[in-house]
């Protein structure tokens, strides 16, 4: 009976972890949809005189696209920098905003293409392996050996970590994709590939 409850608790917790990202996406899209649909589409409907099905969703997608464009240009970066500055001064909002920003930064790392491949590095002591991302390949001028620059992120916030330079022979290649490794780090090792 105890084993059944342990099994039940474990799988309920796993289900919760699976639902959290979906729930966050749903809340963000719902917020945009309600904001856009409640205000803009009603104005457009009144102006046209009839309702267009799916207009709210289309406007949300266009809004997200425009926000993405704004975030990637100079003026948008300045505006978002100002938002960062303001939110870091408000106690409760600072905590929530910082957490969301770290999560967004972590999720955008693979998209930036900074990581070439995933490797395992003996870290702390021999026999203890850490997940790392090769960011560059170099050559040691003194020996002519190939060297790799490896970023070893910390869990669960992969935007911080250590940068080490190692001989290519000192890293262990793994066939994980960058997103698989990133998921493993963000989840504290609870999610990820089952092979090395």
C-alpha positions as CSV (number, residue, x, y, z in Angstrom):
1,X,0.0,0.0,0.0
2,X,2.9,2.4,0.8
3,X,4.4,1.6,-2.6
4,X,1.2,2.5,-4.3
5,X,1.0,5.9,-2.6
6,X,4.7,6.6,-3.4
7,X,4.0,5.7,-7.0
8,X,0.9,7.9,-7.0
9,X,2.7,10.9,-5.4
10,X,5.7,10.6,-7.8
11,X,3.5,10.5,-10.9
12,X,1.3,13.4,-9.7
13,X,4.4,15.4,-9.2
14,X,5.7,14.5,-12.7
15,X,2.3,15.5,-14.1
16,X,2.5,18.8,-12.3
17,X,5.9,19.5,-13.8
18,X,4.6,18.6,-17.2
19,X,1.6,21.0,-16.8
20,X,3.6,24.0,-15.5
21,X,5.1,25.1,-18.8
22,X,1.8,24.5,-20.6
23,X,0.0,26.5,-17.9
24,X,2.4,29.4,-18.2
25,X,2.0,29.5,-22.0
26,X,-1.7,29.3,-21.6
27,X,-1.8,32.2,-19.1
28,X,0.4,34.4,-21.3
29,X,-1.6,33.7,-24.5
30,X,-4.9,34.1,-22.6
31,X,-3.8,37.5,-21.2
32,X,-2.9,38.7,-24.7
33,X,-6.1,37.3,-26.2
34,X,-8.4,38.8,-23.6
35,X,-6.6,42.1,-23.7
36,X,-6.7,42.3,-27.5
37,X,-10.1,40.6,-28.0
38,X,-11.8,42.7,-25.3
39,X,-10.6,46.0,-26.6
40,X,-9.3,46.1,-30.2
41,X,-11.6,43.5,-31.8
42,X,-14.7,45.1,-30.3
43,X,-13.7,48.4,-31.9
44,X,-13.0,46.7,-35.3
45,X,-16.3,44.8,-35.1
46,X,-18.2,48.1,-34.4
47,X,-16.5,49.8,-37.2
48,X,-17.1,47.0,-39.7
49,X,-20.5,46.1,-38.4
50,X,-19.9,42.4,-38.2
51,X,-17.7,39.9,-36.3
52,X,-14.7,38.2,-38.0
53,X,-14.1,34.7,-36.5
54,X,-10.5,34.2,-35.3
55,X,-9.6,37.9,-35.5
56,X,-8.6,38.0,-31.8
57,X,-6.1,35.1,-32.3
58,X,-4.7,36.6,-35.5
59,X,-4.2,40.0,-33.7
60,X,-2.4,38.2,-30.7
61,X,0.0,36.5,-33.1
62,X,0.7,39.8,-34.9
63,X,1.2,41.5,-31.5
64,X,3.7,38.8,-30.4
65,X,5.5,39.1,-33.8
66,X,5.7,42.9,-33.4
67,X,7.0,42.5,-29.8
68,X,9.6,40.1,-31.1
69,X,10.7,42.6,-33.7
70,X,10.8,45.4,-31.2
71,X,12.9,43.3,-28.8
72,X,15.5,42.7,-31.4
73,X,16.2,46.2,-32.6
74,X,18.0,49.1,-30.9
75,X,15.0,51.1,-29.8
76,X,13.2,48.0,-28.4
77,X,16.3,47.0,-26.5
78,X,16.4,50.4,-24.9
79,X,12.7,50.3,-24.0
80,X,13.1,46.8,-22.5
81,X,16.2,48.0,-20.7
82,X,14.1,50.8,-19.1
83,X,11.4,48.2,-18.1
84,X,14.2,46.2,-16.5
85,X,15.4,49.2,-14.6
86,X,11.9,50.1,-13.3
87,X,10.9,46.5,-12.3
88,X,14.1,45.8,-10.4
89,X,13.1,48.7,-8.0
90,X,9.7,47.3,-7.0
91,X,10.1,44.6,-4.4
92,X,7.4,41.9,-5.3
93,X,7.5,42.6,-9.0
94,X,11.3,42.4,-9.0
95,X,11.3,38.8,-7.8
96,X,8.7,37.6,-10.4
97,X,10.2,39.6,-13.3
98,X,13.7,38.5,-12.5
99,X,12.6,34.8,-12.4
100,X,10.7,35.2,-15.7
101,X,13.7,37.0,-17.3
102,X,16.2,34.2,-16.2
103,X,13.8,31.6,-17.6
104,X,13.5,33.4,-20.9
105,X,17.3,33.9,-21.1
106,X,17.8,30.2,-20.5
107,X,15.3,29.2,-23.1
108,X,16.8,31.5,-25.7
109,X,20.4,30.2,-25.3
110,X,20.1,27.4,-27.8
111,X,18.4,29.7,-30.3
112,X,21.3,32.1,-30.2
113,X,23.6,29.3,-31.5
114,X,26.3,30.0,-29.0
115,X,26.7,26.3,-28.1
116,X,28.4,24.1,-30.7
117,X,27.8,20.7,-29.0
118,X,27.2,19.1,-25.7
119,X,30.1,17.4,-23.8
120,X,30.8,15.9,-20.4
121,X,33.6,17.3,-18.4
122,X,35.3,15.9,-15.3
123,X,34.6,18.7,-12.8
124,X,35.4,19.2,-9.1
125,X,37.3,15.8,-9.0
126,X,38.0,12.8,-11.2
127,X,35.0,10.6,-11.7
128,X,32.4,13.4,-11.2
129,X,31.0,14.6,-14.6
130,X,29.3,17.8,-15.4
131,X,27.4,18.7,-18.6
132,X,29.1,21.4,-20.6
133,X,28.6,23.2,-23.9
134,X,31.5,23.7,-26.3
135,X,31.5,27.4,-27.3
136,X,34.7,27.5,-29.3
137,X,37.6,25.4,-30.6
138,X,41.1,26.9,-30.3
139,X,44.7,25.8,-30.8
140,X,47.4,26.0,-28.1
141,X,50.3,27.9,-29.7
142,X,52.8,26.3,-27.4
143,X,51.9,22.7,-28.1
144,X,49.9,22.9,-31.3
145,X,47.1,20.9,-29.5
146,X,43.5,21.4,-30.1
147,X,41.7,23.1,-27.2
148,X,38.1,23.7,-26.5
149,X,36.4,26.4,-24.5
150,X,33.5,24.9,-22.5
151,X,30.7,26.6,-20.6
152,X,29.6,24.6,-17.6
153,X,26.2,26.0,-16.5
154,X,24.8,25.8,-13.0
155,X,21.4,24.3,-12.3
156,X,18.6,25.3,-12.4
157,X,19.7,28.7,-13.8
158,X,21.9,28.0,-16.9
159,X,22.6,31.6,-17.5
160,X,25.4,31.5,-14.9
161,X,28.2,29.0,-14.6
162,X,31.9,28.5,-15.3
163,X,34.1,28.8,-18.5
164,X,37.0,26.3,-18.7
165,X,39.6,25.7,-21.4
166,X,40.5,22.1,-21.9
167,X,42.4,19.9,-24.3
168,X,40.0,18.3,-26.7
169,X,41.0,14.9,-25.3
170,X,39.8,15.9,-21.9
171,X,36.1,16.2,-22.8
172,X,33.8,13.3,-23.4
173,X,31.5,13.6,-26.4
174,X,27.8,12.8,-25.9
175,X,25.0,12.5,-28.5
176,X,22.7,14.9,-26.6
177,X,21.2,17.8,-28.4
178,X,21.6,21.3,-26.9
179,X,17.9,21.5,-26.0
180,X,18.0,18.1,-24.3
181,X,21.0,19.1,-22.2
182,X,19.3,22.5,-21.4
183,X,16.1,20.8,-20.2
184,X,18.2,18.5,-18.0
185,X,20.0,21.5,-16.4
186,X,16.8,23.6,-15.9
187,X,15.0,20.7,-14.3
188,X,17.9,19.9,-12.0
189,X,18.4,16.6,-13.7
190,X,14.8,15.4,-13.4
191,X,14.2,15.6,-17.1
192,X,16.7,14.6,-19.8
193,X,18.1,11.8,-21.9
194,X,18.6,8.4,-20.3
195,X,21.8,7.6,-22.1
196,X,25.3,9.0,-22.1
